[in-house]
Amino acid sequence: MSTSLVKELERMAEALEAGGSAPVEIPLASVAEKIAKELGVQTDEVAIMGVSTRWRHLYFLVPQALKNVGFVPLSSPSALAARTARENRTEINNNFSAVRHATVFEGVKAATTTGESIQKIVSAPILCEGKVVGVMQISRKGATAMEVGADFTTEDLGKVLALCRPLGKLVRHLAGE
């Protein structure tokens, strides 16, 4: 992975911390596009969710098409994102379509999403100051696991974790909690 994207995220986080009179805009859709390119997936296969501690759920920051569709209760026993946030644990699953999981968001088809099934997925908590503030999931969608390409590897997980570190401050800022 190029370190330029990680450095760009770190610069954004530093600008947030420095404050100043001008509000710092966080172009999360653009960040998701760059993450997708780095990891060799489609933009709609990058999901970044924030944690609402007040309402005890995860909500989509990207993709844009899922922002107003709904949320994922942190108590959900079948949602990988909720488990990732609750247990502060990463996971790679290259046979995800065979596992019982919440599928409500996979069925959403909008201009920027395919509406296809997730076949393979990497899920990682986004931390800020040791606290889970969000979850990033990178998936490969399609009709079959063979159609979507290579399995995710521990190297892919390392790339995701490298991005999660600077994303923590950005997600915390966006969450406003």
Backbone torsions as a table, in degrees:
resi	resn	phi	psi	omega
1	MET	NA	139.2	176.6
2	SER	-72.1	141.1	180.0
3	THR	-78.4	-7.6	-176.8
4	SER	-64.8	-38.4	179.5
5	LEU	-68.3	-42.4	177.1
6	VAL	-60.9	-45.2	179.4
7	LYS	-63.1	-39.5	178.2
8	GLU	-62.2	-43.0	178.1
9	LEU	-65.2	-39.3	177.9
10	GLU	-64.1	-39.2	177.7
11	ARG	-62.8	-42.2	177.8
12	MET	-61.9	-43.5	-180.0
13	ALA	-63.9	-41.4	178.3
14	GLU	-64.0	-39.1	178.6
15	ALA	-63.5	-37.5	177.0
16	LEU	-64.0	-44.4	-178.0
17	GLU	-68.3	-34.1	-178.7
18	ALA	-69.3	-23.9	179.0
19	GLY	71.5	-130.2	-177.4
20	GLY	103.9	177.9	-175.4
21	SER	-80.9	-32.5	-178.8
22	ALA	-86.6	131.4	177.8
23	PRO	-67.0	142.0	179.9
24	VAL	-91.8	122.9	177.8
25	GLU	-89.5	136.0	-179.8
26	ILE	-109.4	105.9	-178.4
27	PRO	-80.2	74.1	-173.1
28	LEU	-63.4	-34.1	178.1
29	ALA	-63.5	-40.0	177.6
30	SER	-67.1	-40.0	176.8
31	VAL	-61.0	-43.1	179.6
32	ALA	-62.6	-38.6	177.2
33	GLU	-61.0	-43.4	-179.9
34	LYS	-67.7	-39.4	177.2
35	ILE	-61.9	-44.9	179.4
36	ALA	-58.2	-44.8	-179.9
37	LYS	-62.8	-44.4	-179.3
38	GLU	-61.5	-36.5	-175.0
39	LEU	-99.5	2.0	176.1
40	GLY	69.2	37.9	177.2
41	VAL	-125.9	172.7	176.0
42	GLN	-78.3	156.0	-178.6
43	THR	-58.8	-38.3	-179.6
44	ASP	-75.3	0.7	175.8
45	GLU	-97.0	7.4	175.1
46	VAL	-110.7	120.1	176.9
47	ALA	-121.4	131.2	173.6
48	ILE	-123.3	124.5	-178.1
49	MET	-121.2	145.4	174.8
50	GLY	-101.1	154.3	176.8
51	VAL	-97.3	127.4	170.7
52	SER	-98.7	106.7	179.0
53	THR	-72.0	-29.4	178.8
54	ARG	-64.9	-46.6	-176.2
55	TRP	-98.7	-4.3	177.2
56	ARG	58.8	49.4	176.1
57	HIS	-149.1	168.7	172.4
58	LEU	-101.8	143.4	176.7
59	TYR	-132.7	148.8	-176.0
60	PHE	-77.6	130.6	169.8
61	LEU	-96.8	-38.5	170.1
62	VAL	-147.0	147.7	5.1
63	PRO	-73.7	152.2	-178.1
64	GLN	-54.3	-38.8	-176.8
65	ALA	-61.7	-20.7	-178.3
66	LEU	-101.1	-3.7	-176.6
67	LYS	-58.6	-37.9	-175.8
68	ASN	-106.9	9.9	-177.4
69	VAL	-80.9	-36.5	-178.6
70	GLY	161.8	-163.3	-178.0
71	PHE	-140.0	171.3	-179.6
72	VAL	-115.5	112.9	178.3
73	PRO	-60.9	136.1	178.6
74	LEU	-63.3	-21.3	-179.8
75	SER	-83.5	-4.4	-176.4
76	SER	-60.1	123.5	179.5
77	PRO	-77.9	-17.4	-175.6
78	SER	-107.0	-2.6	-178.6
79	ALA	-94.3	118.1	179.1
80	LEU	-59.2	-40.1	-179.5
81	ALA	-61.0	-42.2	179.3
82	ALA	-64.5	-42.5	178.9
83	ARG	-64.2	-40.1	178.0
84	THR	-59.1	-44.6	-179.2
85	ALA	-69.7	-45.0	-177.6
86	ARG	-63.7	-44.2	-173.5
87	GLU	-95.0	-4.4	-179.2
88	ASN	50.0	52.5	-173.2
89	ARG	-136.3	138.1	176.8
90	THR	-83.0	160.1	177.4
91	GLU	-155.4	140.8	170.4
92	ILE	-117.4	129.9	176.5
93	ASN	-136.6	110.3	-179.2
94	ASN	-94.7	10.5	175.7
95	ASN	-136.1	41.5	-170.9
96	PHE	-62.9	-34.5	-177.5
97	SER	-65.2	-20.5	-179.6
98	ALA	-88.8	-6.7	-176.6
99	VAL	-98.4	139.6	175.4
100	ARG	-63.6	123.2	179.9
101	HIS	-157.0	161.5	177.1
102	ALA	-67.3	127.8	-176.2
103	THR	-115.9	5.0	-173.5
104	VAL	-56.4	-38.8	-177.3
105	PHE	-80.0	-23.8	177.6
106	GLU	-65.7	-30.9	-177.2
107	GLY	-78.7	-8.6	-179.1
108	VAL	-75.0	122.9	177.3
109	LYS	-120.0	118.0	178.5
110	ALA	-133.0	-175.7	-177.3
111	ALA	-57.6	-30.8	-175.2
112	THR	-110.0	6.6	177.5
113	THR	-127.9	152.7	-175.8
114	THR	-87.6	-25.4	-176.9
115	GLY	74.1	11.0	179.9
116	GLU	-88.5	164.6	-178.8
117	SER	-73.1	143.9	174.0
118	ILE	-78.1	123.5	179.7
119	GLN	-98.4	-38.0	-176.3
120	LYS	-137.9	145.7	-175.0
121	ILE	-152.6	147.3	169.2
122	VAL	-120.0	131.0	-179.6
123	SER	-128.1	131.0	-177.5
124	ALA	-143.3	141.3	176.4
125	PRO	-73.7	147.3	173.9
126	ILE	-105.1	120.5	-175.0
127	LEU	-109.7	149.3	170.6
128	CYS	-141.2	119.8	-178.6
129	GLU	54.4	41.5	175.8
130	GLY	78.6	2.6	-177.7
131	LYS	-113.9	138.9	177.9
132	VAL	-71.9	119.6	178.8
133	VAL	-113.2	-7.2	-179.5
134	GLY	-174.6	-177.6	178.4
135	VAL	-139.9	137.6	171.9
136	MET	-113.5	132.6	175.9
137	GLN	-127.3	132.1	175.4
138	ILE	-114.8	128.4	-176.7
139	SER	-128.8	168.3	169.8
140	ARG	-124.9	120.0	-175.1
141	LYS	-109.6	149.0	176.7
142	GLY	167.6	-174.6	-178.0
143	ALA	-74.6	-36.0	-179.4
144	THR	-138.8	161.1	179.2
145	ALA	-65.0	-35.3	-179.8
146	MET	-68.9	-33.6	-177.9
147	GLU	-67.0	-30.5	-171.6
148	VAL	-85.6	-9.3	175.5
149	GLY	108.3	-159.2	-171.5
150	ALA	-64.5	153.5	173.1
151	ASP	-67.5	152.2	170.7
152	PHE	-73.0	147.1	-177.3
153	THR	-120.6	172.8	175.3
154	THR	-64.9	-27.8	175.6
155	GLU	-64.8	-41.8	175.9
156	ASP	-61.2	-42.5	178.4
157	LEU	-60.5	-41.3	177.4
158	GLY	-59.8	-40.0	177.7
159	LYS	-64.3	-43.3	179.4
160	VAL	-62.3	-45.2	-179.5
161	LEU	-64.1	-36.1	177.8
162	ALA	-63.0	-34.0	178.9
163	LEU	-78.9	-32.2	-178.5
164	CYS	-63.6	-33.5	-177.3
165	ARG	-58.8	-56.9	179.4
166	PRO	-73.0	-23.6	177.9
167	LEU	-65.1	-25.1	-178.3
168	GLY	-54.4	-48.5	-179.2
169	LYS	-67.5	-36.3	179.6
170	LEU	-67.8	-44.8	-179.9
171	VAL	-66.0	-41.3	178.0
172	ARG	-59.4	-41.9	178.5
173	HIS	-63.2	-44.3	-179.7
174	LEU	-66.6	-34.9	-179.3
175	ALA	-70.9	-32.5	179.5
176	GLY	64.5	20.9	-179.7
177	GLU	-107.8	NA	NA
